[in-house]
Amino acid sequence: MKLSVVIVSYNVKYYLEQCLLSLQRALSTIDSEVIVVDNHSKDGSCEYLREKFSDVQFIASRHNLGFARANNLAIKKCKGKYVLLLNPDTVVGEDTLIHAVDFMDKHADAGAVGVEMLHVDGTVAMESRRGIPSPMTAFYKMIGLCNRFPRSKRFGKYYMSYLPWDKPCEIEIVSGAFCLLRKEALDKVGLLDEDFFMYGEDIDLSYRILKGGYHNYYIPEQILHYKGESTEKSSFRYVHVFYGAMFIFFKKHFSAMNLLFSIPIKLAIYVKAFWATISMLSQNLNRSLGFVSSKKVPSDTLEEFLVCDTQNMEYREILKQLANSDHKRPIAFLYKDKKMVITPSDVIFDDL
């Protein structure tokens, strides 16, 4: 078998459905398998999707295993020469995987390959390519030098923003949202580190692949990434887990890190978490007072979106249109046969 696709999902059944629909087209000419690990979702994801995608292997966990452990559970079952770790809140084009697999076939030194990820408004996600977050690289990012001097190979290394977007190139860190891995490399360097519950495991794995003698690459293939729709990003827990993961990485690979870096990093975790809690409380208050609208809204608000009809357009055409848009309107996918529209807010218009 050529390719195994692994998706870990949590409470995003409509996004996952859309991802699987795009995969049906993208995998039509590839000898492949798709394995979905559901991390104890409360939205009935498995029941809803099993009957719609009979060729997909669903593993329903009784507990939230976290990203690393759930991926490892599926990877151990993979039969493919290559393993693609893919987020459920992504959309791939018809030829995205064909080109990515072909690149791996032609580059025996490639341990992992990443692509250009687009936000819902068509802008490029900078985390599509990253450098190893050494203490100094992380420090430059924290104090703003990375954003101020993006073309600098020293200050801009966190996002490797000095590299071209339209050409394949070597990078250091491949995003876990779309990470095509050589199974042989995984067998050599090991699976994802389960010390990372969520976030940071892709950084750790990419770094270990490099240390294992392989190279990581970026190729100019586009996908859509809603980016964390299954995560409450205003929660204290999210921020603490996110920055805590970075601290785990520092301790694991930079054990000589002194107090000059450890204290600021720990302080950043608690400061960010504090402000996230304030933000969360503010949002909850606004919602309780009726200042935040519900997810079900009239379909005439579609004019606020860049609406793309999947029945009459290929996903690659949609992604190209999104990338070339004015970036003022988020995308909405129209599925006529299902009479629904999927938007970045998970709004489901089922009355069309």
Sine and cosine of phi, psi and omega as CSV:
sin_phi,cos_phi,sin_psi,cos_psi,sin_omega,cos_omega
0.00,0.00,0.63,-0.78,-0.06,-1.00
-0.99,0.14,-0.73,0.69,-0.18,-0.98
-0.65,-0.76,0.70,-0.71,0.15,-0.99
-0.90,-0.43,0.79,-0.62,0.02,-1.00
-0.96,-0.27,0.81,-0.59,-0.02,-1.00
-0.90,-0.43,0.80,-0.60,0.01,-1.00
-0.80,-0.61,0.79,-0.61,0.10,-0.99
-0.96,-0.27,0.82,-0.57,-0.13,-0.99
-0.82,-0.57,0.52,-0.85,0.04,-1.00
-0.50,-0.87,0.96,-0.26,0.09,-1.00
0.85,0.52,0.63,0.78,0.03,-1.00
-0.69,-0.73,0.79,0.61,-0.16,-0.99
-0.88,0.47,-0.57,0.82,-0.01,-1.00
-0.96,0.27,-0.62,0.78,0.08,-1.00
-0.91,0.41,-0.67,0.74,0.02,-1.00
-0.90,0.44,-0.64,0.77,0.05,-1.00
-0.86,0.51,-0.70,0.72,0.01,-1.00
-0.90,0.43,-0.65,0.76,0.04,-1.00
-0.88,0.48,-0.71,0.71,-0.01,-1.00
-0.92,0.40,-0.57,0.82,0.06,-1.00
-0.90,0.44,-0.67,0.74,0.03,-1.00
-0.93,0.37,-0.56,0.83,0.03,-1.00
-0.92,0.39,-0.55,0.84,0.03,-1.00
-0.83,0.56,-0.66,0.75,0.02,-1.00
-0.97,0.26,-0.68,0.73,-0.08,-1.00
-0.93,0.38,-0.45,0.89,-0.06,-1.00
-0.98,-0.22,0.13,0.99,-0.11,-0.99
-0.88,0.48,-0.46,0.89,-0.03,-1.00
-0.92,-0.40,0.18,0.98,-0.04,-1.00
-0.91,-0.42,0.73,-0.68,0.10,-0.99
-0.93,0.35,0.95,-0.31,-0.22,-0.97
-0.50,-0.87,0.13,-0.99,0.11,-0.99
-0.59,-0.80,0.45,-0.89,0.04,-1.00
-0.81,-0.58,0.81,-0.59,0.01,-1.00
-0.86,-0.50,0.83,-0.56,0.02,-1.00
-0.92,-0.38,0.82,-0.58,0.10,-0.99
-0.97,-0.25,0.89,-0.45,0.03,-1.00
-1.00,-0.05,0.87,-0.50,-0.09,-1.00
-1.00,0.07,0.85,0.53,0.06,-1.00
0.87,0.50,0.78,0.63,0.02,-1.00
-0.91,0.40,0.47,-0.88,0.03,-1.00
-0.98,-0.21,0.02,1.00,-0.09,-1.00
-0.98,-0.19,0.22,0.97,0.02,-1.00
0.93,0.36,0.53,0.85,-0.07,-1.00
-0.83,0.56,-0.78,0.63,-0.08,-1.00
-0.89,0.45,-0.72,0.70,0.00,-1.00
-0.88,0.47,-0.64,0.77,-0.04,-1.00
-0.94,0.35,-0.62,0.78,-0.16,-0.99
-0.99,-0.11,-0.41,0.91,-0.05,-1.00
-0.84,0.54,-0.70,0.72,-0.05,-1.00
-0.97,0.26,-0.32,0.95,0.01,-1.00
-1.00,0.04,-0.45,0.90,-0.06,-1.00
-0.74,-0.67,0.98,0.21,-0.07,-1.00
-0.93,0.37,-0.35,0.94,-0.03,-1.00
-1.00,0.03,-0.05,1.00,0.01,-1.00
-1.00,-0.07,0.69,-0.73,0.06,-1.00
-1.00,0.06,0.88,-0.48,0.02,-1.00
-0.96,-0.26,0.77,-0.64,0.09,-1.00
-0.90,-0.43,0.93,-0.38,-0.03,-1.00
-1.00,-0.09,0.93,-0.36,0.02,-1.00
-1.00,0.10,0.58,-0.81,0.03,-1.00
-0.99,0.10,-0.10,1.00,0.02,-1.00
-0.63,-0.78,0.35,-0.94,0.11,-0.99
-0.98,0.18,0.97,-0.26,-0.10,-1.00
-0.99,0.17,-0.22,0.98,-0.14,-0.99
1.00,0.05,0.24,-0.97,-0.10,-0.99
-0.93,0.37,-0.75,0.66,-0.08,-1.00
-0.91,0.42,-0.77,0.64,-0.06,-1.00
-0.91,0.42,-0.64,0.77,0.01,-1.00
-0.91,0.41,-0.67,0.75,0.06,-1.00
-0.88,0.47,-0.69,0.73,-0.01,-1.00
-0.88,0.47,-0.61,0.79,0.03,-1.00
-0.85,0.53,-0.67,0.74,0.00,-1.00
-0.98,0.22,-0.64,0.77,-0.04,-1.00
-0.85,0.53,-0.60,0.80,0.00,-1.00
-0.90,0.44,-0.33,0.94,0.01,-1.00
-0.99,-0.13,-0.12,0.99,-0.10,-0.99
-0.94,0.35,0.61,-0.79,0.01,-1.00
-0.94,-0.35,-0.12,0.99,-0.11,-0.99
-0.98,0.21,0.41,-0.91,0.12,-0.99
-0.92,0.38,-0.53,0.85,0.04,-1.00
-0.85,-0.53,0.51,-0.86,0.03,-1.00
-0.83,-0.55,0.83,-0.56,0.04,-1.00
-0.97,-0.25,0.89,-0.46,0.16,-0.99
-1.00,0.04,0.86,-0.51,-0.11,-0.99
-0.73,-0.68,0.74,-0.68,0.06,-1.00
-0.95,0.32,0.51,-0.86,0.02,-1.00
-0.95,0.32,-0.36,0.93,-0.01,-1.00
-0.99,-0.12,0.75,0.66,0.03,-1.00
-0.76,-0.65,0.35,-0.94,0.10,-0.99
-0.73,-0.69,0.79,-0.62,-0.02,-1.00
-0.93,-0.36,0.47,-0.88,0.04,-1.00
-0.99,0.17,0.24,-0.97,-0.05,-1.00
-0.87,0.49,-0.53,0.85,-0.05,-1.00
-0.94,-0.35,0.13,0.99,-0.02,-1.00
-0.86,0.51,-0.77,0.64,-0.06,-1.00
-0.96,0.26,-0.51,0.86,0.07,-1.00
-0.87,0.49,-0.75,0.67,-0.01,-1.00
-0.93,0.36,-0.62,0.78,-0.02,-1.00
-0.92,0.39,-0.69,0.72,0.03,-1.00
-0.91,0.41,-0.64,0.77,0.03,-1.00
-0.88,0.47,-0.62,0.78,0.04,-1.00
-0.89,0.45,-0.68,0.73,0.02,-1.00
-0.90,0.44,-0.63,0.78,0.01,-1.00
-0.88,0.47,-0.59,0.81,-0.07,-1.00
-1.00,0.03,-0.17,0.99,-0.02,-1.00
-0.80,-0.60,1.00,0.02,-0.05,-1.00
-0.90,0.43,-0.32,0.95,0.00,-1.00
-0.99,0.10,-0.12,0.99,-0.07,-1.00
-0.97,0.22,0.87,-0.50,0.08,-1.00
-1.00,-0.01,-0.56,0.83,-0.01,-1.00
-0.50,-0.87,0.50,-0.87,0.01,-1.00
-0.73,-0.69,0.69,-0.72,0.07,-1.00
-0.85,-0.52,0.15,-0.99,-0.06,-1.00
-0.75,-0.66,0.04,-1.00,0.05,-1.00
-0.99,0.11,0.90,-0.44,0.00,-1.00
-0.99,-0.11,0.69,-0.72,0.02,-1.00
-0.96,-0.29,0.63,-0.77,0.17,-0.99
-0.96,0.27,0.13,-0.99,-0.05,-1.00
-0.92,0.39,-0.28,0.96,0.06,-1.00
-0.99,-0.13,0.06,1.00,0.05,-1.00
1.00,-0.06,-0.12,0.99,0.05,-1.00
-0.96,0.27,0.43,-0.90,-0.05,-1.00
-0.98,0.19,0.71,-0.70,0.07,-1.00
-0.99,0.16,0.90,-0.44,-0.06,-1.00
-0.87,0.48,-0.47,0.88,-0.02,-1.00
-0.96,0.29,0.07,1.00,0.11,-0.99
-0.86,0.51,-0.50,0.87,0.00,-1.00
-0.66,-0.75,0.74,-0.67,0.02,-1.00
-0.63,-0.78,0.36,-0.93,0.11,-0.99
-0.99,-0.15,0.20,-0.98,0.04,-1.00
-0.89,0.46,0.83,-0.55,-0.04,-1.00
-0.98,0.19,0.93,0.36,0.09,-1.00
-0.89,0.46,0.26,-0.97,0.01,-1.00
-0.79,0.61,-0.66,0.75,-0.01,-1.00
-0.95,0.33,-0.65,0.76,0.03,-1.00
-0.89,0.46,-0.68,0.74,0.04,-1.00
-0.91,0.42,-0.60,0.80,0.01,-1.00
-0.89,0.45,-0.70,0.71,0.03,-1.00
-0.88,0.47,-0.57,0.82,0.03,-1.00
-0.93,0.36,-0.69,0.72,-0.07,-1.00
-0.91,0.42,-0.58,0.81,-0.06,-1.00
-1.00,-0.06,0.05,1.00,0.13,-0.99
1.00,-0.07,0.01,1.00,-0.02,-1.00
-0.94,0.35,-0.46,0.89,0.02,-1.00
-0.89,0.46,-0.71,0.70,0.00,-1.00
-0.96,0.28,-0.53,0.85,-0.05,-1.00
-0.97,0.25,-0.55,0.83,-0.02,-1.00
-0.80,-0.60,0.92,0.39,-0.09,-1.00
-0.91,0.42,-0.42,0.91,-0.02,-1.00
-1.00,0.07,-0.10,1.00,-0.01,-1.00
-0.98,0.18,0.78,-0.63,0.01,-1.00
-0.94,0.34,-0.30,0.95,0.02,-1.00
-1.00,-0.01,-0.83,0.55,-0.07,-1.00
-0.98,0.19,-0.45,0.89,-0.05,-1.00
-0.99,-0.11,0.26,0.97,-0.11,-0.99
-0.93,0.36,-0.45,0.90,-0.06,-1.00
-0.82,0.57,-0.68,0.73,0.04,-1.00
-0.96,-0.27,0.05,1.00,-0.05,-1.00
0.72,0.69,0.69,0.72,-0.12,-0.99
-0.96,0.28,-0.03,1.00,0.06,-1.00
-1.00,0.08,-0.11,0.99,0.00,-1.00
-1.00,0.06,0.47,-0.88,0.03,-1.00
-0.96,0.29,0.49,-0.87,0.02,-1.00
-1.00,-0.03,-0.31,0.95,-0.13,-0.99
-0.99,-0.15,0.16,0.99,-0.01,-1.00
-0.69,-0.72,0.54,-0.84,0.12,-0.99
-0.89,0.45,0.58,-0.81,0.02,-1.00
-0.37,-0.93,0.35,-0.94,0.05,-1.00
-0.97,0.22,0.68,-0.73,0.08,-1.00
-0.77,-0.64,-0.02,-1.00,-0.02,-1.00
-0.95,-0.31,-0.69,0.73,-0.05,-1.00
-0.89,-0.46,0.80,-0.60,0.05,-1.00
-0.98,-0.21,0.74,-0.67,-0.03,-1.00
-0.91,0.41,0.65,-0.76,0.03,-1.00
-0.95,0.32,-0.17,0.99,0.04,-1.00
-0.93,0.36,-0.52,0.85,0.13,-0.99
-0.53,-0.85,0.98,-0.18,-0.05,-1.00
-0.72,-0.69,0.98,-0.22,0.02,-1.00
-1.00,0.04,0.88,-0.48,-0.13,-0.99
-0.90,-0.43,0.57,-0.82,0.14,-0.99
-0.99,0.13,0.85,-0.53,-0.06,-1.00
-0.85,0.52,-0.56,0.83,0.03,-1.00
-0.87,0.49,-0.63,0.78,0.02,-1.00
-0.93,0.37,-0.64,0.77,0.05,-1.00
-0.88,0.47,-0.67,0.74,0.01,-1.00
-0.88,0.47,-0.51,0.86,-0.04,-1.00
-0.99,0.14,-0.72,0.70,-0.12,-0.99
-0.99,-0.12,-0.21,0.98,0.00,-1.00
0.99,-0.16,0.25,-0.97,-0.03,-1.00
-0.99,0.16,-0.16,-0.99,-0.01,-1.00
-0.91,0.40,0.60,-0.80,-0.01,-1.00
-0.97,0.24,0.89,-0.45,-0.07,-1.00
-0.98,0.20,0.02,1.00,0.17,-0.99
-0.92,0.38,-0.40,0.92,0.07,-1.00
-1.00,0.00,0.91,-0.41,0.01,-1.00
-0.97,0.26,-0.69,0.72,0.04,-1.00
-0.37,-0.93,0.68,-0.74,-0.03,-1.00
0.97,0.25,0.63,-0.77,0.07,-1.00
1.00,-0.02,-0.39,0.92,-0.03,-1.00
-0.93,0.37,-0.49,0.87,0.05,-1.00
-0.95,0.32,-0.57,0.82,0.06,-1.00
-0.91,0.41,-0.73,0.68,0.00,-1.00
-0.88,0.48,-0.71,0.70,-0.02,-1.00
-0.91,0.41,-0.69,0.72,0.02,-1.00
-0.86,0.51,-0.67,0.74,-0.01,-1.00
-0.90,0.43,-0.66,0.75,0.00,-1.00
-0.93,0.37,-0.54,0.84,0.06,-1.00
-0.90,0.43,-0.67,0.74,0.06,-1.00
-0.89,0.46,-0.70,0.71,0.01,-1.00
-0.92,0.40,-0.36,0.93,0.02,-1.00
-0.99,0.12,0.01,1.00,0.07,-1.00
0.99,-0.16,0.07,1.00,0.03,-1.00
-0.99,-0.13,0.12,-0.99,0.08,-1.00
-0.87,-0.49,0.51,-0.86,0.07,-1.00
-0.95,-0.31,0.63,-0.78,-0.10,-0.99
-0.78,-0.63,0.42,-0.91,0.21,-0.98
-0.92,-0.39,0.69,-0.73,0.11,-0.99
-0.82,-0.58,0.56,-0.83,-0.10,-1.00
-0.98,0.19,0.82,0.57,0.13,-0.99
-0.96,-0.27,0.67,-0.74,-0.11,-0.99
-0.98,-0.22,0.62,-0.78,0.18,-0.98
-0.71,-0.71,0.30,-0.95,0.12,-0.99
-0.99,-0.13,0.69,-0.72,0.06,-1.00
-0.76,-0.65,0.92,-0.38,0.03,-1.00
-0.91,0.42,-0.39,0.92,0.09,-1.00
0.93,0.37,1.00,0.05,0.19,-0.98
0.96,0.30,0.57,0.82,0.01,-1.00
-0.92,0.40,-0.36,0.93,-0.01,-1.00
-1.00,0.03,0.04,1.00,-0.07,-1.00
-0.90,-0.44,0.71,-0.70,0.09,-1.00
-0.99,0.12,1.00,-0.09,-0.16,-0.99
-0.97,0.24,-0.11,0.99,0.05,-1.00
-1.00,-0.10,0.08,1.00,-0.07,-1.00
-1.00,0.06,0.48,-0.88,0.05,-1.00
-0.87,0.49,-0.66,0.75,-0.07,-1.00
-0.89,0.45,-0.66,0.75,-0.01,-1.00
-0.86,0.51,-0.78,0.63,-0.06,-1.00
-0.90,0.44,-0.67,0.75,-0.01,-1.00
-0.90,0.43,-0.67,0.74,0.02,-1.00
-0.91,0.41,-0.67,0.74,-0.05,-1.00
-0.89,0.46,-0.80,0.60,-0.04,-1.00
-0.97,0.26,-0.48,0.88,0.08,-1.00
-0.90,0.44,-0.58,0.81,0.03,-1.00
-0.89,0.45,-0.64,0.77,0.03,-1.00
-0.90,0.44,-0.60,0.80,0.00,-1.00
-0.93,0.37,-0.60,0.80,0.07,-1.00
-0.87,0.49,-0.68,0.73,0.00,-1.00
-0.89,0.46,-0.70,0.71,0.00,-1.00
-0.87,0.49,-0.72,0.70,-0.04,-1.00
-0.91,0.40,-0.56,0.83,-0.04,-1.00
-0.96,0.28,-0.68,0.73,-0.13,-0.99
-0.96,-0.30,-0.23,0.97,0.02,-1.00
-0.75,-0.66,0.89,0.46,-0.08,-1.00
-0.89,0.45,-0.35,0.94,0.00,-1.00
-0.99,0.10,0.09,1.00,-0.01,-1.00
-0.85,0.53,0.79,-0.61,-0.05,-1.00
-0.99,-0.10,-0.04,-1.00,-0.07,-1.00
-0.89,0.46,-0.38,0.92,0.00,-1.00
-0.85,0.53,-0.53,0.85,-0.01,-1.00
-0.97,-0.24,-0.60,0.80,-0.09,-1.00
-0.91,0.42,-0.64,0.76,-0.01,-1.00
-0.92,0.39,-0.74,0.67,0.05,-1.00
-0.87,0.50,-0.60,0.80,-0.01,-1.00
-0.92,0.39,-0.71,0.70,0.04,-1.00
-0.89,0.46,-0.66,0.75,0.01,-1.00
-0.89,0.46,-0.65,0.76,0.01,-1.00
-0.88,0.47,-0.60,0.80,0.01,-1.00
-0.87,0.50,-0.75,0.66,-0.08,-1.00
-0.96,0.26,-0.56,0.83,0.05,-1.00
-0.92,0.39,-0.73,0.69,0.01,-1.00
-0.89,0.46,-0.66,0.75,-0.01,-1.00
-0.91,0.42,-0.61,0.79,0.02,-1.00
-0.89,0.46,-0.74,0.67,-0.01,-1.00
-0.93,0.36,-0.51,0.86,0.07,-1.00
-0.91,0.42,-0.62,0.79,0.03,-1.00
-0.91,0.41,-0.67,0.74,0.04,-1.00
-0.88,0.48,-0.69,0.73,0.02,-1.00
-0.89,0.46,-0.67,0.74,-0.01,-1.00
-0.90,0.44,-0.70,0.72,0.01,-1.00
-0.89,0.45,-0.62,0.78,0.02,-1.00
-0.91,0.42,-0.68,0.73,0.02,-1.00
-0.90,0.43,-0.66,0.75,0.02,-1.00
-0.90,0.43,-0.61,0.80,0.03,-1.00
-0.91,0.40,-0.70,0.71,0.03,-1.00
-0.88,0.47,-0.62,0.79,-0.01,-1.00
-0.93,0.38,-0.65,0.76,-0.01,-1.00
-0.94,0.35,-0.45,0.89,0.02,-1.00
-1.00,0.04,-0.04,1.00,0.05,-1.00
1.00,0.06,0.23,0.97,-0.01,-1.00
-0.99,0.13,-0.22,0.98,0.01,-1.00
-0.92,-0.39,0.82,-0.58,-0.05,-1.00
-0.96,0.27,0.39,-0.92,0.03,-1.00
-0.97,0.26,0.16,-0.99,-0.04,-1.00
-0.96,0.29,-0.46,0.89,0.02,-1.00
-0.99,0.11,0.92,-0.40,-0.04,-1.00
-0.74,-0.67,0.38,-0.92,-0.02,-1.00
-0.87,0.49,0.55,-0.84,-0.07,-1.00
-0.94,0.33,-0.20,0.98,0.00,-1.00
-0.95,0.30,-0.16,0.99,0.05,-1.00
-0.98,0.19,0.05,1.00,0.03,-1.00
-0.88,0.48,-0.33,0.94,0.01,-1.00
-0.91,0.42,-0.27,0.96,0.02,-1.00
-0.98,0.17,-0.15,0.99,-0.09,-1.00
-0.90,-0.43,0.34,-0.94,0.19,-0.98
-1.00,0.02,1.00,-0.10,-0.13,-0.99
-0.99,0.10,0.78,-0.62,0.00,-1.00
-0.83,-0.56,0.81,-0.59,-0.05,-1.00
-1.00,0.03,0.94,-0.34,-0.07,-1.00
-0.95,0.31,-0.27,0.96,0.01,-1.00
-0.97,0.23,-0.45,0.89,-0.07,-1.00
-0.91,-0.42,0.01,1.00,-0.01,-1.00
-0.74,-0.67,0.52,-0.85,0.14,-0.99
-0.99,0.12,0.45,-0.89,-0.01,-1.00
-0.88,0.47,-0.58,0.81,0.01,-1.00
-0.90,0.43,-0.57,0.82,0.06,-1.00
-0.93,0.37,-0.64,0.77,0.02,-1.00
-0.89,0.46,-0.71,0.71,-0.01,-1.00
-0.90,0.44,-0.62,0.78,0.03,-1.00
-0.91,0.41,-0.67,0.74,0.02,-1.00
-0.89,0.45,-0.65,0.76,0.02,-1.00
-0.90,0.45,-0.71,0.71,-0.02,-1.00
-0.90,0.44,-0.53,0.85,-0.03,-1.00
-1.00,-0.09,0.15,0.99,-0.01,-1.00
-0.97,0.24,0.02,-1.00,0.02,-1.00
-0.99,0.12,0.03,1.00,0.05,-1.00
0.88,0.47,0.40,0.91,0.00,-1.00
-0.98,-0.20,-0.27,0.96,-0.02,-1.00
-0.79,-0.61,0.72,-0.69,0.07,-1.00
-0.96,0.27,0.40,-0.92,-0.06,-1.00
-0.99,0.17,0.50,-0.87,0.14,-0.99
-0.70,-0.71,0.74,-0.67,-0.03,-1.00
-0.99,-0.14,0.81,-0.59,0.00,-1.00
-0.99,-0.17,0.81,-0.59,0.07,-1.00
-0.88,-0.48,0.99,-0.14,-0.11,-0.99
-0.91,0.41,-0.64,0.77,-0.05,-1.00
-0.92,0.38,-0.39,0.92,0.02,-1.00
-0.99,-0.17,-0.10,0.99,0.00,-1.00
0.79,0.61,0.79,0.61,0.03,-1.00
-0.47,-0.88,0.34,-0.94,0.06,-1.00
-0.79,-0.61,0.75,-0.67,0.03,-1.00
-0.96,-0.27,0.84,-0.54,-0.03,-1.00
-0.88,-0.48,0.13,-0.99,0.00,-1.00
-0.87,0.50,-0.37,0.93,-0.01,-1.00
-1.00,-0.07,0.18,0.98,-0.04,-1.00
0.90,0.44,0.43,0.90,0.05,-1.00
-0.96,0.28,0.80,-0.60,-0.01,-1.00
-0.93,-0.37,0.95,-0.31,0.07,-1.00
-1.00,0.03,0.98,-0.20,-0.07,-1.00
-0.96,-0.29,0.32,0.95,-0.05,-1.00
-0.87,-0.49,0.40,0.92,-0.04,-1.00
-0.96,0.27,0.00,0.00,0.00,0.00
